[in-house]
């Protein structure tokens, strides 16, 4: 019997799964409301473990051609001093637009694509022997079948605003600066430009230009390398979003499996969101290879859960811990200010 696999979501996890799963002979359908590429080519760090998934797909060399590969960077403290030299660990820094384009091109012609919005998971469940929820942070699949109480399956916000952007100028350095209540990262793009990212206490203006202006008041005027990038940043090459994480969960229930951000959306501080998505897709393909019939397929999904739950959870918790560490000084300052404000003048 040919297994019918439906994948909901065409991000990194869904595209990689759609490229890998047909190799077992499965009948694969990929569903998303929008197959267009990301609007901005900010960088993703792809480490050796995730590069194995790209090698399995035969696209690792193409990803390398489109990537920057720095050897080291630094972490700077609130006074600008170097706190640590951080080796790159063999990471490739590839623009998200390039990675998704490469993965999309690797999907076999046999995969059926359906462009539509899924509002009800039940018809998808009925049409599939395996339903793969690759539908991101606010996963409808997760909210439909996980958590008991619906709110427990929803994403948790962390009171942080993130700005990410690119500039055509080369980076002044490769670094992440911890400013107390904020952090600012600078990495290279493959073609010589700069990829930058910043996190600060939650604040949203009415426009990206307003968000950039606020970031300049918070992080500007302290360090030359940050000021140089902020001076070149523009609203047209910047995106703004919050930070939220998925609830920790076992990613398999009956014949449904969650992969990527749908299973374990994490804070970006360790740069492993795309990595775990690629590793999930490869592990799922290997577990399902040769499985036929409902009993065998469900056994394969249980093996997948045993294989991927520990590392995915570890990266999720580790990333959150790094967020707290990077912004700990700012949290202490805000707590101090609230306490002093509640006491009032004496």
DAVENTA-V378163 format. One record per pair of residues at least 6 apart in sequence whose ideal C-beta (glycine too) atoms are under 8 Angstrom apart, sorted by sequence separation. I is the first residue (numbers start at 1). J is the second residue. D is the distance in Angstrom with one decimal. If there is no record, write none. Layout:
# DAVENTA-V378163
((I,J,D) (I,J,D))
This chain:
# DAVENTA-V378163
((8,14,7.3) (22,28,5.0) (54,60,4.2) (76,82,5.9) (77,83,4.8) (118,124,6.4) (125,131,5.6) (133,139,5.3) (135,141,5.7) (146,152,8.0) (147,153,3.0) (177,183,6.5) (188,194,6.7) (189,195,5.3) (205,211,4.8) (220,226,6.9) (221,227,6.8) (251,257,5.9) (252,258,7.7) (266,272,7.0) (291,297,4.9) (7,14,5.0) (21,28,5.1) (75,82,7.2) (76,83,6.4) (124,131,5.7) (133,140,7.8) (143,150,6.5) (146,153,4.5) (147,154,7.8) (176,183,6.1) (177,184,4.8) (187,194,7.5) (188,195,7.0) (204,211,6.7) (219,226,5.7) (220,227,5.8) (251,258,4.2) (266,273,5.8) (324,331,7.5) (10,18,7.5) (46,54,7.2) (74,82,4.8) (75,83,4.7) (133,141,3.0) (176,184,7.2) (177,185,7.6) (186,194,6.3) (187,195,4.8) (203,211,7.6) (205,213,7.2) (251,259,7.0) (265,273,7.1) (291,299,7.1) (51,60,5.7) (54,63,5.4) (74,83,7.8) (75,84,4.6) (133,142,6.1) (176,185,4.3) (186,195,7.6) (187,196,7.6) (205,214,5.9) (249,258,7.5) (288,297,6.9) (291,300,4.1) (7,17,5.4) (18,28,5.9) (74,84,6.9) (121,131,7.5) (131,141,6.9) (143,153,4.9) (175,185,7.1) (176,186,7.7) (186,196,5.3) (220,230,5.5) (266,276,7.7) (7,18,5.5) (74,85,5.8) (75,86,6.1) (142,153,5.3) (143,154,6.5) (175,186,5.4) (185,196,6.4) (203,214,5.6) (219,230,7.0) (18,30,4.4) (51,63,7.7) (73,85,7.8) (74,86,6.7) (174,186,6.3) (184,196,7.1) (185,197,4.7) (251,263,4.2) (261,273,6.5) (264,276,6.4) (288,300,5.0) (72,85,5.9) (73,86,5.2) (173,186,6.3) (174,187,5.7) (184,197,7.6) (185,198,7.3) (251,264,7.5) (260,273,7.8) (287,300,4.6) (288,301,7.8) (7,21,7.6) (72,86,6.5) (172,186,6.9) (174,188,6.6) (184,198,4.7) (200,214,8.0) (216,230,5.4) (249,263,7.1) (287,301,7.1) (15,30,7.8) (72,87,5.3) (73,88,6.8) (171,186,5.0) (183,198,6.8) (200,215,6.6) (215,230,7.0) (246,261,6.6) (5,21,5.5) (14,30,6.4) (71,87,6.9) (72,88,6.0) (138,154,7.7) (171,187,6.7) (182,198,6.5) (183,199,5.1) (246,262,7.0) (248,264,7.4) (260,276,7.2) (261,277,7.0) (287,303,4.9) (288,304,7.7) (46,63,6.8) (71,88,5.5) (118,135,7.6) (138,155,5.9) (171,188,5.1) (182,199,6.4) (183,200,7.9) (198,215,5.7) (246,263,6.6) (260,277,3.7) (263,280,7.1) (287,304,4.2) (14,32,7.0) (70,88,5.2) (137,155,5.1) (170,188,7.1) (182,200,4.0) (200,218,5.4) (212,230,7.8) (246,264,5.7) (259,277,6.7) (69,88,7.2) (121,140,6.0) (181,200,6.5) (182,201,7.5) (200,219,7.2) (246,265,4.0) (10,30,5.9) (121,141,5.7) (181,201,5.8) (245,265,5.4) (246,266,7.8) (260,280,5.9) (284,304,5.5) (287,307,6.9) (3,24,7.5) (5,26,4.8) (7,28,6.8) (10,31,8.0) (46,67,7.4) (119,140,7.9) (198,219,6.4) (212,233,6.0) (244,265,6.8) (245,266,5.7) (259,280,4.0) (260,281,7.8) (283,304,5.9) (3,25,7.8) (4,26,7.3) (5,27,6.9) (6,28,7.8) (7,29,7.0) (9,31,7.8) (10,32,3.8) (69,91,7.4) (118,140,6.2) (122,144,8.0) (170,192,5.4) (212,234,7.9) (245,267,6.3) (259,281,6.3) (2,25,6.4) (3,26,4.4) (4,27,5.1) (5,28,4.9) (6,29,4.8) (7,30,4.9) (8,31,5.2) (9,32,5.9) (69,92,5.6) (70,93,7.1) (121,144,4.3) (166,189,6.3) (170,193,7.0) (171,194,4.3) (212,235,6.1) (2,26,6.6) (3,27,6.9) (5,29,7.3) (7,31,6.8) (8,32,7.4) (10,34,7.9) (68,92,7.5) (69,93,7.1) (121,145,7.3) (168,192,7.9) (169,193,6.7) (170,194,6.6) (171,195,7.9) (243,267,5.4) (283,307,5.3) (284,308,8.0) (2,27,5.2) (4,29,7.7) (6,31,6.5) (10,35,5.6) (43,68,7.4) (67,92,3.9) (68,93,4.4) (168,193,4.9) (169,194,5.9) (171,196,8.0) (243,268,7.3) (259,284,6.2) (283,308,5.3) (67,93,5.7) (167,193,5.9) (168,194,8.0) (209,235,4.4) (212,238,6.1) (67,94,4.3) (166,193,5.7) (167,194,4.6) (208,235,4.1) (211,238,7.6) (257,284,6.6) (64,92,6.2) (66,94,5.7) (166,194,6.6) (207,235,7.1) (280,308,5.7) (63,92,6.2) (66,95,7.0) (166,195,5.5) (167,196,7.1) (211,240,4.7) (279,308,7.3) (165,195,7.8) (166,196,7.4) (208,238,5.4) (63,94,5.5) (164,195,7.8) (165,196,5.6) (208,239,7.6) (12,44,7.8) (66,98,4.4) (164,196,7.2) (165,197,7.7) (208,240,5.7) (279,311,7.5) (280,312,7.1) (20,53,7.5) (164,197,4.6) (182,215,8.0) (196,229,5.0) (163,197,7.0) (164,198,7.8) (63,98,7.6) (162,197,6.6) (163,198,4.8) (184,219,5.4) (194,229,5.9) (276,311,7.3) (20,56,6.8) (63,99,6.6) (66,102,7.5) (162,198,7.0) (182,218,5.5) (204,240,7.2) (276,312,5.3) (16,53,6.2) (20,57,6.6) (162,199,5.1) (181,218,7.3) (182,219,5.3) (196,233,7.0) (19,57,5.5) (161,199,7.2) (194,232,7.3) (51,90,7.8) (63,102,6.0) (160,199,5.3) (161,200,5.8) (179,218,7.8) (186,225,6.5) (255,294,6.9) (276,315,5.6) (62,102,5.4) (160,200,7.1) (161,201,7.3) (179,219,5.8) (186,226,7.9) (202,242,6.7) (275,315,7.9) (16,57,7.3) (48,89,7.4) (51,92,6.9) (160,201,6.8) (161,202,5.0) (47,89,5.9) (48,90,4.8) (159,201,6.6) (160,202,5.9) (161,203,5.5) (184,226,5.1) (255,297,6.4) (47,90,6.5) (59,102,5.1) (159,202,4.7) (161,204,6.3) (179,222,7.0) (186,229,5.8) (255,298,6.0) (272,315,4.7) (47,91,5.0) (59,103,7.3) (199,243,7.0) (254,298,7.0) (257,301,5.3) (46,91,6.3) (184,229,7.7) (263,308,8.0) (270,315,6.5) (45,91,4.4) (46,92,4.6) (57,103,7.5) (59,105,7.9) (177,223,6.1) (255,301,6.9) (45,92,7.3) (46,93,7.8) (59,106,5.4) (257,304,6.3) (272,319,6.6) (45,93,5.6) (46,94,6.0) (58,106,7.2) (163,211,6.1) (177,225,7.5) (257,305,7.7) (264,312,4.4) (270,318,5.8) (44,93,7.3) (57,106,5.0) (163,212,7.0) (177,226,6.1) (252,301,4.6) (263,312,6.4) (264,313,6.8) (266,315,6.2) (270,319,4.5) (43,93,4.4) (44,94,5.8) (161,211,7.3) (175,225,6.5) (252,302,6.3) (266,316,4.4) (269,319,5.2) (43,94,6.6) (44,95,7.6) (264,315,7.3) (265,316,7.9) (268,319,7.1) (43,95,5.9) (44,96,5.4) (163,215,5.7) (172,224,7.2) (173,225,5.1) (252,304,6.5) (264,316,4.7) (267,319,4.5) (270,322,5.6) (42,95,6.8) (43,96,7.3) (46,99,7.5) (172,225,4.3) (251,304,7.7) (252,305,4.1) (266,319,4.2) (267,320,5.4) (269,322,3.9) (41,95,3.4) (42,96,5.9) (251,305,5.8) (266,320,6.9) (269,323,4.9) (41,96,6.1) (44,99,6.0) (250,305,5.6) (267,322,7.3) (40,96,7.7) (41,97,4.0) (172,228,4.8) (267,323,4.4) (40,97,7.4) (41,98,6.7) (172,229,6.9) (251,308,6.7) (269,326,6.1) (38,96,5.0) (171,229,7.4) (251,309,6.4) (38,97,5.3) (169,228,7.7) (250,309,6.0) (37,97,5.2) (251,312,7.5) (38,100,6.4) (167,229,6.4) (37,100,5.7) (169,232,5.1) (37,101,6.1) (168,232,7.5) (167,232,4.0) (248,313,5.7) (167,233,6.0) (37,104,8.0) (167,234,7.7) (165,233,5.2) (248,316,6.5) (35,104,7.6) (165,234,7.7) (199,268,7.9) (248,317,7.8) (167,237,6.7) (246,316,7.7) (166,237,5.2) (197,268,7.3) (245,316,6.7) (165,237,5.1) (165,238,3.8) (164,238,7.0) (165,239,7.0) (163,238,5.9) (164,239,5.3) (245,320,6.5) (163,239,7.3) (30,107,7.2) (163,240,5.2) (35,113,6.8) (162,240,7.1) (161,240,6.6) (162,241,5.6) (35,115,5.9) (161,241,7.7) (162,242,7.0) (243,323,7.4) (30,111,5.7) (34,115,7.3) (161,242,6.0) (162,243,5.8) (28,110,7.3) (29,111,7.2) (30,112,7.2) (31,113,7.8) (33,115,6.7) (160,242,6.7) (161,243,7.8) (27,110,7.9) (28,111,4.8) (29,112,4.5) (30,113,5.2) (31,114,4.6) (32,115,6.6) (33,116,6.1) (160,243,4.2) (12,96,7.9) (19,103,6.0) (28,112,7.2) (29,113,7.6) (30,114,7.3) (31,115,8.0) (33,117,4.0) (158,242,7.7) (15,100,6.2) (27,112,8.0) (29,114,6.3) (31,116,6.7) (33,118,7.6) (157,242,5.9) (158,243,4.7) (22,108,5.0) (157,243,7.3) (158,244,6.6) (12,99,6.6) (16,103,5.6) (19,106,4.2) (31,118,6.2) (157,244,4.8) (158,245,6.9) (12,100,6.6) (15,103,3.9) (19,107,4.8) (22,110,5.6) (156,244,6.0) (11,100,7.5) (15,104,5.7) (18,107,4.9) (19,108,7.3) (22,111,5.9) (155,244,4.1) (156,245,5.4) (155,245,6.6) (156,246,7.9) (12,103,6.8) (15,106,8.0) (155,246,5.8) (156,247,6.9) (15,107,6.7) (155,247,7.8) (18,111,5.2) (31,124,7.3) (154,247,7.5) (10,104,7.9) (93,187,5.6) (95,189,6.8) (153,247,6.2) (83,178,7.5) (93,188,6.7) (95,190,7.3) (152,247,6.1) (93,189,7.4) (94,190,7.3) (153,249,7.7) (80,177,7.5) (93,190,7.3) (29,128,7.9) (74,173,7.2) (76,175,5.7) (73,173,7.9) (74,174,7.2) (75,175,7.1) (76,176,7.3) (77,177,7.9) (78,178,6.5) (95,195,7.8) (147,247,6.6) (73,174,3.9) (74,175,4.8) (75,176,5.2) (76,177,4.3) (77,178,5.8) (78,179,5.9) (146,247,7.7) (72,174,7.2) (73,175,5.7) (74,176,7.7) (75,177,7.8) (76,178,6.9) (78,180,4.9) (93,195,6.9) (147,249,7.4) (73,176,7.0) (75,178,6.7) (146,249,5.6) (26,130,7.9) (70,174,5.2) (142,246,7.0) (162,268,7.0) (137,244,5.9) (139,246,7.4) (142,249,7.4) (146,253,6.7) (160,267,7.9) (145,253,5.4) (137,246,6.3) (145,254,8.0) (158,267,6.8) (8,118,5.8) (155,265,6.5) (21,132,8.0) (145,256,5.9) (146,258,7.7) (8,121,7.8) (73,187,7.2) (17,132,5.8) (141,256,6.5) (8,124,6.5) (142,258,5.7) (17,134,6.2) (70,187,7.0) (141,258,6.4) (6,124,5.5) (14,132,7.4) (70,188,6.1) (68,187,7.2) (139,258,6.6) (14,134,3.5) (68,188,4.4) (142,262,5.5) (6,127,6.3) (13,134,4.3) (14,135,7.6) (68,189,6.1) (141,262,6.2) (142,263,7.6) (6,128,4.0) (42,164,4.6) (68,190,4.7) (139,261,7.5) (4,127,6.9) (5,128,6.4) (8,131,7.2) (11,134,6.5) (42,165,6.9) (67,190,5.4) (133,256,6.5) (139,262,3.7) (4,128,5.3) (5,129,6.8) (6,130,7.5) (8,132,6.9) (9,133,7.1) (10,134,7.7) (40,164,7.4) (42,166,6.0) (66,190,5.6) (131,255,6.5) (132,256,7.9) (133,257,6.9) (134,258,7.9) (136,260,7.3) (137,261,4.9) (199,323,7.7) (4,129,4.7) (5,130,4.7) (6,131,5.3) (7,132,4.4) (8,133,5.8) (9,134,3.7) (11,136,6.0) (40,165,7.3) (41,166,6.3) (130,255,5.5) (131,256,4.7) (132,257,5.6) (133,258,4.4) (134,259,5.2) (136,261,4.8) (137,262,7.6) (3,129,4.8) (4,130,7.5) (5,131,7.9) (6,132,6.8) (8,134,6.3) (9,135,3.7) (40,166,6.7) (129,255,6.3) (130,256,7.7) (131,257,7.5) (132,258,8.0) (133,259,7.1) (134,260,5.3) (136,262,5.9) (3,130,6.3) (5,132,6.4) (7,134,5.6) (8,135,4.7) (9,136,5.9) (128,255,7.2) (130,257,6.8) (132,259,6.2) (135,262,5.4) (199,326,7.6) (134,262,5.9) (137,265,4.3) (199,327,7.0) (133,262,4.5) (136,265,7.3) (201,330,6.7) (9,139,7.8) (125,255,7.7) (133,263,7.6) (125,256,7.1) (8,140,7.4) (8,141,5.9) (201,334,7.3) (45,187,7.9) (80,222,7.5) (80,223,5.4) (134,277,7.9) (183,326,4.9) (43,187,5.8) (183,327,6.5) (182,327,7.2) (43,189,6.5) (181,327,6.5) (76,223,7.4) (180,327,7.7) (41,189,7.7) (178,326,5.1) (181,329,7.2) (182,330,6.7) (178,327,7.5) (180,329,4.0) (181,330,2.6) (176,326,7.7) (180,330,4.6) (181,331,7.8) (178,329,7.5) (179,330,7.7) (43,195,4.0) (132,284,7.2) (181,333,6.5) (42,195,5.6) (180,333,6.6) (181,334,7.2) (42,197,7.2) (130,288,7.0) (158,320,7.9) (160,323,7.3) (129,294,6.7) (158,323,7.0) (130,297,5.7) (160,327,7.4) (129,297,5.8) (130,301,7.0) (99,274,7.2) (96,274,7.8) (91,271,7.6) (40,237,6.6) (42,239,7.2) (40,238,7.7) (40,239,5.4) (39,239,7.2) (50,274,7.0) (54,278,6.9) (47,272,7.4) (50,275,3.9) (53,278,4.1) (45,271,4.1) (49,275,6.6) (50,276,7.7) (53,279,6.2) (56,282,5.9) (44,271,7.5) (45,272,8.0) (52,279,7.9) (46,274,6.6) (47,275,5.4) (50,278,4.1) (53,281,6.2) (44,273,7.9) (45,274,7.7) (46,275,6.3) (50,279,5.6) (53,282,4.0) (44,274,4.4) (45,275,7.5) (49,279,5.9) (52,282,6.8) (46,278,7.4) (17,259,6.4) (14,259,7.8) (13,259,4.7) (14,260,7.2) (13,260,2.7) (12,260,6.5) (13,261,7.0) (11,260,6.4) (13,262,7.4) (11,261,7.1) (9,260,7.5) (78,329,6.3) (9,262,6.8) (16,277,6.8) (20,281,5.6) (24,285,6.8) (12,274,5.0) (16,278,5.4) (19,281,7.9) (20,282,6.3) (23,285,6.6) (26,288,7.0) (17,280,7.8) (21,284,7.2) (13,277,3.7) (17,281,4.2) (20,284,7.7) (21,285,5.3) (24,288,5.7) (12,277,4.6) (13,278,7.6) (16,281,3.6) (20,285,3.8) (24,289,4.3) (11,277,7.3) (12,278,6.6) (16,282,7.4) (23,289,7.3) (24,290,6.7) (13,280,5.9) (17,284,6.2) (21,288,6.7) (24,291,7.6) (13,281,5.8) (17,285,7.1) (5,288,7.6) (3,288,7.2) (3,291,7.0) (3,292,6.6) (1,292,5.4) (1,293,6.1) (3,297,6.1))
